[in-house]
């Protein structure tokens, strides 16, 4: 009986070791093997992250062969939500030399002033950071006009506080159907996971063209973004004095 227990224990130990080995290999593959989607891009490339990417190894990100120049970071959601990784990602992006931008996820059925106050409480923009960013993706149960009114209120409050015109993020179809008519004068970061000709009719500044970029130091996939201009133009999208 003691021999049987010993054999079972041995097999159990080997099983645990094999499991740990596969876990290590899975983590290594998912954090070291990079995609080739942006290797030959003519645009200035960047990524966007949130708590969905988990803990990011920013030192490894710096070793990425991708030409990452900027990082968009989710800060807040609705009237009281805060991304659990915001403070860490915000700090580390800056320390590693990336241009950083903080975006607020807009909840269309919540008060827009409360939502802006949530963003303003958490986000301090300094010289070199991107202008404020509002992410709008969903319709309001109160109708399109109410959605537009709320979004415009958030943007105007942001412009008053930060002294710059904010940027809007949205999907191509949703933007065309719900926002374009009233937001055409605002800088645009548009999501469209297809070729550039699908966004040719839009005056876009950033194009989120894929959800499937692999970057060293980040588990899983991240979104890839192109900037429609030069590095000098990119810097003009940033805050020029501390606030």
C-alpha positions in Angstrom: 0.0 0.0 0.0 2.8 2.4 0.9 4.4 1.7 -2.5 1.1 2.5 -4.3 0.8 5.8 -2.4 4.4 6.6 -3.3 3.8 5.9 -7.0 0.6 7.9 -7.0 2.5 10.8 -5.3 5.3 10.6 -7.8 2.8 10.8 -10.7 1.1 13.7 -9.1 4.3 15.5 -8.7 5.3 14.9 -12.3 1.8 16.1 -13.3 2.2 19.3 -11.4 5.7 19.9 -12.9 4.3 19.3 -16.4 1.4 21.7 -15.8 3.8 24.4 -14.6 6.0 23.9 -17.6 3.1 24.2 -20.0 1.9 27.3 -18.1 5.4 28.9 -18.5 5.5 28.0 -22.2 2.1 29.5 -22.7 3.0 32.7 -20.9 6.3 32.9 -22.8 4.8 32.4 -26.2 2.0 34.8 -25.5 4.3 37.6 -24.3 7.3 37.2 -26.6 6.1 36.2 -30.0 5.1 39.3 -31.9 2.9 39.8 -34.9 4.1 41.2 -38.2 1.0 43.4 -38.9 2.8 46.7 -38.5 6.3 45.9 -39.6 6.1 47.9 -42.8 3.5 50.5 -41.9 4.0 54.0 -43.3 2.0 55.5 -40.4 3.1 56.4 -36.9 2.1 53.4 -34.8 0.7 53.0 -31.3 -1.4 50.7 -29.1 -4.2 51.1 -26.6 -4.5 49.2 -23.3 -6.8 48.7 -20.3 -7.1 46.3 -17.4 -8.1 43.6 -20.0 -4.4 43.3 -20.8 -3.6 42.5 -17.2 -0.2 43.4 -15.7 2.0 44.7 -18.5 5.8 44.2 -18.4 6.8 47.6 -19.7 10.5 46.8 -19.8 9.7 44.1 -22.3 7.4 46.4 -24.3 10.3 48.7 -24.8 12.2 45.8 -26.4 9.3 45.3 -28.9 10.3 45.3 -32.6 7.1 47.2 -33.2 7.7 51.0 -33.7 5.4 52.0 -30.8 5.4 55.8 -30.3 2.3 56.3 -28.2 -0.1 54.5 -25.9 -3.8 55.2 -25.3 -4.9 54.1 -21.8 -8.4 53.6 -20.4 -8.8 55.8 -17.3 -12.5 55.9 -16.3 -15.9 54.5 -17.2 -19.3 56.2 -16.6 -19.9 58.3 -13.6 -17.9 56.3 -11.1 -15.9 53.5 -12.8 -12.1 53.6 -12.8 -9.9 51.2 -14.7 -8.0 49.1 -12.2 -4.8 49.3 -14.2 -5.0 53.0 -15.1 -2.6 54.5 -12.5 0.1 51.8 -13.1 -0.2 52.0 -16.9 -0.3 55.8 -16.9 2.8 56.0 -14.8 4.8 53.3 -16.6 3.9 54.6 -20.1 5.4 58.0 -19.1 8.5 56.5 -17.5 9.2 54.4 -20.6 9.0 57.4 -22.9 5.7 56.9 -24.7 3.3 59.7 -25.6 0.3 58.8 -23.5 -3.4 59.5 -23.7 -6.2 58.9 -21.2 -9.6 58.0 -22.5 -13.0 57.8 -20.8 -15.5 55.1 -21.7 -18.9 56.9 -22.1 -21.9 55.1 -20.6 -24.8 56.6 -22.7 -27.5 56.2 -20.0 -25.6 58.0 -17.3 -25.3 61.7 -16.6 -22.6 63.3 -18.7 -21.5 65.9 -16.2 -21.0 63.2 -13.6 -19.0 61.2 -16.1 -16.8 64.1 -16.9 -16.2 64.8 -13.2 -15.1 61.2 -12.8 -12.6 61.6 -15.6 -11.3 65.0 -14.3 -10.8 63.7 -10.8 -8.6 60.9 -12.0 -6.7 62.4 -15.0 -4.1 65.1 -14.7 -2.7 66.0 -18.1 0.8 67.4 -18.3 3.0 68.8 -21.1 3.4 66.1 -23.8 0.2 64.1 -23.0 -2.5 63.7 -25.6 -5.6 65.9 -25.5 -8.5 64.4 -23.5 -10.3 61.5 -25.2 -13.9 60.3 -25.1 -14.8 56.8 -26.1 -18.4 56.5 -27.4 -19.6 53.2 -28.7 -23.2 52.5 -27.6 -26.6 54.2 -28.3 -28.7 55.7 -25.5 -32.0 54.3 -24.4 -33.1 58.0 -24.4 -32.5 58.4 -28.1 -29.9 59.8 -30.5 -30.5 63.5 -29.6 -30.0 62.8 -25.9 -26.8 60.9 -26.7 -25.4 63.7 -28.8 -26.3 66.3 -26.2 -24.6 64.4 -23.5 -21.5 63.8 -25.5 -21.2 67.4 -26.5 -21.6 68.4 -22.8 -18.7 66.1 -21.8 -16.5 67.5 -24.6 -17.3 71.1 -23.7 -16.5 70.5 -20.0 -13.2 68.9 -21.0 -12.3 71.8 -23.3 -13.1 74.3 -20.5 -10.9 72.4 -17.9 -8.0 71.4 -20.1 -8.0 74.3 -22.5 -7.9 72.1 -25.7 -10.5 70.5 -28.0 -10.8 66.9 -27.0 -10.8 63.9 -29.3 -13.6 61.4 -29.9 -13.2 57.7 -30.3 -15.9 55.5 -31.9 -16.5 52.7 -34.4 -16.8 53.7 -38.0 -20.4 52.7 -38.5 -21.6 54.0 -35.1 -19.8 57.3 -35.7 -21.4 57.8 -39.1 -24.9 57.0 -37.9 -24.9 58.7 -34.5 -22.1 61.2 -34.0 -20.7 62.6 -37.3 -23.3 65.2 -37.8 -22.5 67.1 -34.6 -18.9 66.1 -34.0 -17.3 66.6 -37.4 -15.1 69.4 -36.1 -13.5 67.3 -33.3 -10.4 65.2 -33.8 -11.3 61.6 -34.6 -9.9 58.3 -33.5 -11.9 55.7 -35.5 -12.1 52.0 -35.1 -12.5 50.1 -38.4 -10.9 46.7 -38.7 -10.3 46.8 -42.4 -8.3 48.5 -45.1 -7.8 52.3 -45.2 -10.3 52.8 -48.0 -13.2 52.1 -45.5 -12.3 55.3 -43.7 -11.3 57.5 -46.6 -14.5 59.4 -46.4 -13.6 60.4 -42.8 -11.2 63.1 -41.6 -9.5 60.8 -39.2 -6.5 61.4 -37.0 -6.1 57.9 -35.6 -7.3 54.7 -37.1 -7.6 51.6 -34.9 -7.2 49.1 -37.6 -6.9 45.8 -35.7 -7.6 44.1 -32.4 -4.9 41.5 -33.0 -1.5 42.9 -32.5 1.0 40.8 -30.4 3.4 42.9 -28.4 6.3 41.6 -26.3 5.5 42.1 -22.6 1.7 42.0 -23.0 -0.4 38.8 -22.7 -3.0 38.3 -25.3 -3.7 40.8 -28.1 -3.8 44.6 -28.1 -5.3 47.1 -30.5 -3.1 48.6 -33.2 -3.5 52.2 -34.2 -2.1 54.4 -37.0 -1.7 58.2 -36.8 -2.5 60.1 -40.0 0.6 62.4 -40.0 4.2 62.8 -39.1 5.8 62.7 -35.6 5.7 66.5 -35.6 2.0 66.4 -36.4 1.6 63.9 -33.6 3.1 66.2 -31.1 0.6 68.9 -32.1 -2.1 66.5 -30.7 -0.6 66.9 -27.3 -1.0 69.3 -24.3 1.6 72.1 -24.6 1.5 73.3 -21.0 0.9 71.7 -17.6 -2.6 71.8 -16.2 
